[in-house]
Amino acid sequence: MRYARSVATRPKKGTPKQLKAGKRNAKASALGKSPKRSARSKKGASPERRTTLRVPRALQAEIAEVARELRISPNQALVHLASIGAENAQREREVRRVVERRRAAVLRSGATAAAFPSPEEMRGAILVDRD
């Protein structure tokens, strides 16, 4: 014989602690108060941004090796490698800016594409960043 379950008799999902917190938050909301935050939400309240990433297989071996070498966790190794990559990207952007400024300085000097700039024009272009 099958029994029909109503919504009222369905077992609630969650741990007893979660259920208790849910009741407490429901009471607080009914009284017009703000519900208390759980310990999990307090723990995650750090200035760093948390995220979930899918690490490509090609990087997993490198991350594991760096973690072993530095005696840190794989997550810390991933952040370490990411910071190295960010520093390299920043350095590349700065080099591109310098190259563009120097190229613009050479072009302003009036040198044509067929002729090389004079040593004075090259020196001026190189020193354009050194004020």
N, C-alpha and C positions, 0 to 999 in steps of 0.2 A: 504494500500500500504506500502510495506517495503522499507526502504532505506538502502543501504549498507554504512557502515561507513568505511572510509579509516583511516589509521594510523594518518594522519594529523588532522583529525577532532575528534579523540578520546579525551575525557576529560583527563587531566593529574591527576594523583593521588598524594595526599599529601596536606598538608596545604599550604596556601599562603607563609608562612615564609620558609617552606622547599623548595618550588618551587623557591623562590627568591635566596635562598642559592645555589641551584643547578645551576641556571643561572650564579651566581657569580663565582662558582667553575669552570664551563665550560669555562668562559672567562679567568680566571686565568690560566687554563691548556693550552688554546690556545696561551697565551702570554708567556708560558714557566715558569710561576710562580707556586709556590706550593699553592694549594687551602687552604682557611681558614678553620679552624676546627669549628665545631658547638659548641654551649654552652654545649651540652650533653657530647661530648667527653672530654671537659675540666673538667667538673664536675667529671667524672669518673677517672681522672688521679690522683689517690691517691696511696700511697705505699701498701695499703691493696689489696688483691686479691678479686675480686667480683665473686660470683658464685651463682648458683641457685641449691637448694637442694630439694629433696622430703623427708619430715620428716615422719618417720613411725608413725602410729596412736598411738602406745604404748608410744612414747615419747611426743606426743602433750600435753597430760595432765600434764606431769612433767614440760614441758617448760612453759605452762600457769601458773602453780603454782609458779614456780621460778620467773617468770615475775611479778606476783602479789606481792609476798613477797618482792622482791627487788625494786619494783616500776620502772621497766624498760620495754622496748618493748620485744615482743616475740623473735625478731631477736637477741637482745642483750642477752637475757636469753639463747638462743641456743649457742651463742659464749661463754658465761660464762660457761655453762655445758661442752662444747667442751674443753675449757682450763683446767677445772678440770680433765677431762678424759685424756688429754695429760700429765698433771702433774703426774697422777697415773701411766700411761704407762711408763713414764720416770723413776719413782721410782721403778717400777717392774723390768725394765731392769737393773738398778743399783744393785738391790738386787740379781738378777741372776748372774751378773758379780762377785759380792762378794762371792756368794756361790760357783761358779766355781773356783775362785782363792783359796778359803779355801779348797775345795775338792782336788784340784791339790796339795796344800801344804801337806795335809794329805797323799795323795798317794805317794808323793816324799819321805816322811819320812820312807817309807818301811812297813807301817802297813798293815797287811793282812786283808781280808774281814772277816775272822773268829774271829779275835781278835780286841778289841777296841784299839785305839791309847793310848799311855801313856799320863798323864796330861801335860807333857812338850811338846809332839808333838801336842796336842790339843791347848795348849797356843800359840805355834809357828804358827799354822794354823790360829788361830783367829787374831793374831797380824800381819799377813802377809800384811795387807792393811795399817797398821799404821807405816809408815816409819819415 
